[in-house]
Amino acid sequence: MPPVILLPVKDFEKAKHRMARFLASEERSQLAWAMFQDVAKALQPICPASRIAIVTDSTRAAAAARQLNWRIFWPLINVPFVGLPNLIAGREIVPELLQDEVNRDRLCAEITSLLDDTERLQRQRSDLLEVRLELGSARASERAAQRILDLLGA
């Protein structure tokens, strides 16, 4: 079994405190963040993400680790959608905003667009009802999981 690389990451806000005489707190945080990104990029070509373990108590570092995994594994995932209603319907019913696409402006635009277009809103509600009816009431989670496995070819 190949070795696992343990990458300890301190909270970026607390990192590089020995440089406090030279750098402001925000600058030290930005430096630690940049160094983390550089190390993660350097590891990508030599080690699959499944063999890199990031050890941290930092929410920001943990989010960065998830982002790293996302960038490595997303090109390998071969499904047309990731949202459960879209997967079950086999077409887009609800918009799928993933990773960097999720931000305040984009969410506001999507919600406003939907609420301003009553025909689209009604169509979406109707489509979601179809998905619900297709799943039925008993053992819906099992059937949804089976549909996803079928889409993945498992």
ChimeraX commands (.cxc) that place a marker at each C-alpha (Angstrom):
marker #1 position 0.00,0.00,0.00 radius 0.5
marker #1 position 1.46,3.41,-0.97 radius 0.5
marker #1 position 2.14,5.82,1.90 radius 0.5
marker #1 position -0.27,8.53,2.93 radius 0.5
marker #1 position 1.07,12.06,2.98 radius 0.5
marker #1 position 0.01,13.89,6.14 radius 0.5
marker #1 position -0.13,17.61,5.56 radius 0.5
marker #1 position -0.54,19.52,8.85 radius 0.5
marker #1 position -2.13,22.93,8.32 radius 0.5
marker #1 position -2.40,25.53,11.06 radius 0.5
marker #1 position -5.28,27.97,11.11 radius 0.5
marker #1 position -4.24,30.59,8.56 radius 0.5
marker #1 position -5.15,33.38,10.98 radius 0.5
marker #1 position -2.67,32.03,13.55 radius 0.5
marker #1 position 0.12,31.04,11.19 radius 0.5
marker #1 position 3.52,32.67,10.73 radius 0.5
marker #1 position 3.36,34.49,14.09 radius 0.5
marker #1 position 7.19,34.63,14.26 radius 0.5
marker #1 position 7.04,37.05,11.32 radius 0.5
marker #1 position 4.86,39.51,13.26 radius 0.5
marker #1 position 7.71,42.05,13.38 radius 0.5
marker #1 position 7.75,42.14,9.58 radius 0.5
marker #1 position 4.20,41.39,8.45 radius 0.5
marker #1 position 0.74,42.46,9.60 radius 0.5
marker #1 position -1.71,39.77,10.69 radius 0.5
marker #1 position -3.57,39.78,7.35 radius 0.5
marker #1 position -0.30,39.56,5.42 radius 0.5
marker #1 position 0.80,36.55,7.50 radius 0.5
marker #1 position -2.55,34.90,6.89 radius 0.5
marker #1 position -2.25,35.51,3.14 radius 0.5
marker #1 position 1.29,34.14,3.14 radius 0.5
marker #1 position 0.21,30.95,4.95 radius 0.5
marker #1 position -2.68,30.54,2.50 radius 0.5
marker #1 position -0.37,30.99,-0.50 radius 0.5
marker #1 position 2.11,28.48,0.93 radius 0.5
marker #1 position -0.68,25.95,1.50 radius 0.5
marker #1 position -1.85,26.35,-2.10 radius 0.5
marker #1 position 1.71,25.94,-3.40 radius 0.5
marker #1 position 2.26,22.72,-1.42 radius 0.5
marker #1 position -1.12,21.32,-2.50 radius 0.5
marker #1 position -0.36,22.08,-6.17 radius 0.5
marker #1 position 3.08,20.50,-5.87 radius 0.5
marker #1 position 1.58,17.31,-4.41 radius 0.5
marker #1 position -1.14,16.89,-7.05 radius 0.5
marker #1 position 1.00,15.43,-9.85 radius 0.5
marker #1 position 2.92,13.06,-7.57 radius 0.5
marker #1 position 0.22,11.79,-5.26 radius 0.5
marker #1 position -3.49,11.06,-5.85 radius 0.5
marker #1 position -5.80,13.09,-3.61 radius 0.5
marker #1 position -6.93,9.91,-1.89 radius 0.5
marker #1 position -3.40,9.56,-0.49 radius 0.5
marker #1 position -3.14,13.11,0.93 radius 0.5
marker #1 position -4.56,13.68,4.41 radius 0.5
marker #1 position -4.84,17.25,5.58 radius 0.5
marker #1 position -4.78,17.51,9.36 radius 0.5
marker #1 position -6.24,20.77,10.62 radius 0.5
marker #1 position -8.62,22.46,13.01 radius 0.5
marker #1 position -9.08,25.34,10.58 radius 0.5
marker #1 position -12.41,25.64,8.81 radius 0.5
marker #1 position -10.74,27.54,5.95 radius 0.5
marker #1 position -8.05,24.86,5.51 radius 0.5
marker #1 position -10.67,22.09,5.58 radius 0.5
marker #1 position -12.69,23.93,2.92 radius 0.5
marker #1 position -9.52,24.29,0.83 radius 0.5
marker #1 position -8.91,20.55,1.15 radius 0.5
marker #1 position -12.44,19.82,-0.11 radius 0.5
marker #1 position -11.80,22.19,-3.02 radius 0.5
marker #1 position -8.57,20.34,-3.80 radius 0.5
marker #1 position -10.41,17.02,-3.88 radius 0.5
marker #1 position -13.15,18.55,-6.03 radius 0.5
marker #1 position -10.69,19.80,-8.68 radius 0.5
marker #1 position -8.96,16.41,-8.86 radius 0.5
marker #1 position -12.00,14.14,-8.87 radius 0.5
marker #1 position -14.67,16.12,-10.77 radius 0.5
marker #1 position -13.14,15.41,-14.21 radius 0.5
marker #1 position -13.36,11.69,-13.38 radius 0.5
marker #1 position -17.07,11.77,-12.53 radius 0.5
marker #1 position -19.20,10.84,-15.50 radius 0.5
marker #1 position -22.76,11.85,-14.66 radius 0.5
marker #1 position -24.75,14.59,-16.35 radius 0.5
marker #1 position -26.01,16.07,-13.05 radius 0.5
marker #1 position -25.21,16.03,-9.35 radius 0.5
marker #1 position -28.50,17.29,-7.88 radius 0.5
marker #1 position -30.80,14.47,-6.83 radius 0.5
marker #1 position -33.94,15.79,-8.60 radius 0.5
marker #1 position -31.96,16.28,-11.83 radius 0.5
marker #1 position -30.35,12.83,-11.59 radius 0.5
marker #1 position -33.71,11.15,-11.05 radius 0.5
marker #1 position -35.43,13.11,-13.84 radius 0.5
marker #1 position -32.51,12.67,-16.23 radius 0.5
marker #1 position -32.69,16.37,-17.08 radius 0.5
marker #1 position -32.17,19.70,-15.38 radius 0.5
marker #1 position -35.10,20.69,-13.20 radius 0.5
marker #1 position -33.22,22.86,-10.74 radius 0.5
marker #1 position -30.04,24.84,-11.47 radius 0.5
marker #1 position -26.86,23.23,-10.22 radius 0.5
marker #1 position -24.40,25.69,-8.75 radius 0.5
marker #1 position -21.21,23.92,-7.79 radius 0.5
marker #1 position -18.17,25.00,-5.81 radius 0.5
marker #1 position -16.98,28.41,-7.07 radius 0.5
marker #1 position -20.34,29.06,-8.77 radius 0.5
marker #1 position -22.02,29.36,-5.36 radius 0.5
marker #1 position -21.86,32.97,-4.27 radius 0.5
marker #1 position -24.28,35.63,-3.09 radius 0.5
marker #1 position -24.68,37.34,-6.46 radius 0.5
marker #1 position -25.26,34.12,-8.38 radius 0.5
marker #1 position -27.75,32.78,-5.82 radius 0.5
marker #1 position -29.65,36.08,-5.81 radius 0.5
marker #1 position -29.76,36.11,-9.61 radius 0.5
marker #1 position -31.03,32.52,-9.80 radius 0.5
marker #1 position -33.69,33.06,-7.13 radius 0.5
marker #1 position -34.84,36.38,-8.60 radius 0.5
marker #1 position -34.99,34.89,-12.08 radius 0.5
marker #1 position -37.11,32.01,-10.85 radius 0.5
marker #1 position -39.48,34.17,-8.81 radius 0.5
marker #1 position -39.88,36.69,-11.65 radius 0.5
marker #1 position -40.77,33.98,-14.17 radius 0.5
marker #1 position -44.03,32.49,-12.88 radius 0.5
marker #1 position -44.23,30.04,-15.81 radius 0.5
marker #1 position -40.75,28.70,-15.05 radius 0.5
marker #1 position -41.55,28.49,-11.33 radius 0.5
marker #1 position -44.73,26.53,-12.02 radius 0.5
marker #1 position -42.88,24.21,-14.43 radius 0.5
marker #1 position -40.20,23.58,-11.81 radius 0.5
marker #1 position -42.81,22.79,-9.15 radius 0.5
marker #1 position -44.58,20.45,-11.55 radius 0.5
marker #1 position -41.32,18.71,-12.49 radius 0.5
marker #1 position -40.39,18.27,-8.83 radius 0.5
marker #1 position -43.81,16.77,-8.18 radius 0.5
marker #1 position -43.17,14.27,-11.00 radius 0.5
marker #1 position -39.89,13.28,-9.36 radius 0.5
marker #1 position -41.66,12.84,-6.03 radius 0.5
marker #1 position -44.37,10.70,-7.62 radius 0.5
marker #1 position -41.75,8.62,-9.44 radius 0.5
marker #1 position -40.00,7.91,-6.17 radius 0.5
marker #1 position -43.22,7.09,-4.38 radius 0.5
marker #1 position -43.47,7.11,-0.63 radius 0.5
marker #1 position -42.08,3.78,0.60 radius 0.5
marker #1 position -38.32,3.15,0.37 radius 0.5
marker #1 position -37.79,6.30,-1.73 radius 0.5
marker #1 position -34.20,6.70,-0.52 radius 0.5
marker #1 position -33.33,3.17,-1.61 radius 0.5
marker #1 position -34.84,3.70,-5.04 radius 0.5
marker #1 position -33.07,7.05,-5.42 radius 0.5
marker #1 position -29.76,5.44,-4.48 radius 0.5
marker #1 position -30.38,2.65,-7.00 radius 0.5
marker #1 position -31.11,5.18,-9.77 radius 0.5
marker #1 position -27.83,6.95,-9.00 radius 0.5
marker #1 position -25.94,3.64,-9.04 radius 0.5
marker #1 position -27.57,2.83,-12.38 radius 0.5
marker #1 position -26.43,6.18,-13.79 radius 0.5
marker #1 position -22.91,5.53,-12.55 radius 0.5
marker #1 position -22.97,2.12,-14.21 radius 0.5
marker #1 position -22.26,0.35,-10.92 radius 0.5
marker link #1:1,2 radius 0.2
marker link #1:2,3 radius 0.2
marker link #1:3,4 radius 0.2
marker link #1:4,5 radius 0.2
marker link #1:5,6 radius 0.2
marker link #1:6,7 radius 0.2
marker link #1:7,8 radius 0.2
marker link #1:8,9 radius 0.2
marker link #1:9,10 radius 0.2
marker link #1:10,11 radius 0.2
marker link #1:11,12 radius 0.2
marker link #1:12,13 radius 0.2
marker link #1:13,14 radius 0.2
marker link #1:14,15 radius 0.2
marker link #1:15,16 radius 0.2
marker link #1:16,17 radius 0.2
marker link #1:17,18 radius 0.2
marker link #1:18,19 radius 0.2
marker link #1:19,20 radius 0.2
marker link #1:20,21 radius 0.2
marker link #1:21,22 radius 0.2
marker link #1:22,23 radius 0.2
marker link #1:23,24 radius 0.2
marker link #1:24,25 radius 0.2
marker link #1:25,26 radius 0.2
marker link #1:26,27 radius 0.2
marker link #1:27,28 radius 0.2
marker link #1:28,29 radius 0.2
marker link #1:29,30 radius 0.2
marker link #1:30,31 radius 0.2
marker link #1:31,32 radius 0.2
marker link #1:32,33 radius 0.2
marker link #1:33,34 radius 0.2
marker link #1:34,35 radius 0.2
marker link #1:35,36 radius 0.2
marker link #1:36,37 radius 0.2
marker link #1:37,38 radius 0.2
marker link #1:38,39 radius 0.2
marker link #1:39,40 radius 0.2
marker link #1:40,41 radius 0.2
marker link #1:41,42 radius 0.2
marker link #1:42,43 radius 0.2
marker link #1:43,44 radius 0.2
marker link #1:44,45 radius 0.2
marker link #1:45,46 radius 0.2
marker link #1:46,47 radius 0.2
marker link #1:47,48 radius 0.2
marker link #1:48,49 radius 0.2
marker link #1:49,50 radius 0.2
marker link #1:50,51 radius 0.2
marker link #1:51,52 radius 0.2
marker link #1:52,53 radius 0.2
marker link #1:53,54 radius 0.2
marker link #1:54,55 radius 0.2
marker link #1:55,56 radius 0.2
marker link #1:56,57 radius 0.2
marker link #1:57,58 radius 0.2
marker link #1:58,59 radius 0.2
marker link #1:59,60 radius 0.2
marker link #1:60,61 radius 0.2
marker link #1:61,62 radius 0.2
marker link #1:62,63 radius 0.2
marker link #1:63,64 radius 0.2
marker link #1:64,65 radius 0.2
marker link #1:65,66 radius 0.2
marker link #1:66,67 radius 0.2
marker link #1:67,68 radius 0.2
marker link #1:68,69 radius 0.2
marker link #1:69,70 radius 0.2
marker link #1:70,71 radius 0.2
marker link #1:71,72 radius 0.2
marker link #1:72,73 radius 0.2
marker link #1:73,74 radius 0.2
marker link #1:74,75 radius 0.2
marker link #1:75,76 radius 0.2
marker link #1:76,77 radius 0.2
marker link #1:77,78 radius 0.2
marker link #1:78,79 radius 0.2
marker link #1:79,80 radius 0.2
marker link #1:80,81 radius 0.2
marker link #1:81,82 radius 0.2
marker link #1:82,83 radius 0.2
marker link #1:83,84 radius 0.2
marker link #1:84,85 radius 0.2
marker link #1:85,86 radius 0.2
marker link #1:86,87 radius 0.2
marker link #1:87,88 radius 0.2
marker link #1:88,89 radius 0.2
marker link #1:89,90 radius 0.2
marker link #1:90,91 radius 0.2
marker link #1:91,92 radius 0.2
marker link #1:92,93 radius 0.2
marker link #1:93,94 radius 0.2
marker link #1:94,95 radius 0.2
marker link #1:95,96 radius 0.2
marker link #1:96,97 radius 0.2
marker link #1:97,98 radius 0.2
marker link #1:98,99 radius 0.2
marker link #1:99,100 radius 0.2
marker link #1:100,101 radius 0.2
marker link #1:101,102 radius 0.2
marker link #1:102,103 radius 0.2
marker link #1:103,104 radius 0.2
marker link #1:104,105 radius 0.2
marker link #1:105,106 radius 0.2
marker link #1:106,107 radius 0.2
marker link #1:107,108 radius 0.2
marker link #1:108,109 radius 0.2
marker link #1:109,110 radius 0.2
marker link #1:110,111 radius 0.2
marker link #1:111,112 radius 0.2
marker link #1:112,113 radius 0.2
marker link #1:113,114 radius 0.2
marker link #1:114,115 radius 0.2
marker link #1:115,116 radius 0.2
marker link #1:116,117 radius 0.2
marker link #1:117,118 radius 0.2
marker link #1:118,119 radius 0.2
marker link #1:119,120 radius 0.2
marker link #1:120,121 radius 0.2
marker link #1:121,122 radius 0.2
marker link #1:122,123 radius 0.2
marker link #1:123,124 radius 0.2
marker link #1:124,125 radius 0.2
marker link #1:125,126 radius 0.2
marker link #1:126,127 radius 0.2
marker link #1:127,128 radius 0.2
marker link #1:128,129 radius 0.2
marker link #1:129,130 radius 0.2
marker link #1:130,131 radius 0.2
marker link #1:131,132 radius 0.2
marker link #1:132,133 radius 0.2
marker link #1:133,134 radius 0.2
marker link #1:134,135 radius 0.2
marker link #1:135,136 radius 0.2
marker link #1:136,137 radius 0.2
marker link #1:137,138 radius 0.2
marker link #1:138,139 radius 0.2
marker link #1:139,140 radius 0.2
marker link #1:140,141 radius 0.2
marker link #1:141,142 radius 0.2
marker link #1:142,143 radius 0.2
marker link #1:143,144 radius 0.2
marker link #1:144,145 radius 0.2
marker link #1:145,146 radius 0.2
marker link #1:146,147 radius 0.2
marker link #1:147,148 radius 0.2
marker link #1:148,149 radius 0.2
marker link #1:149,150 radius 0.2
marker link #1:150,151 radius 0.2
marker link #1:151,152 radius 0.2
marker link #1:152,153 radius 0.2
marker link #1:153,154 radius 0.2
view
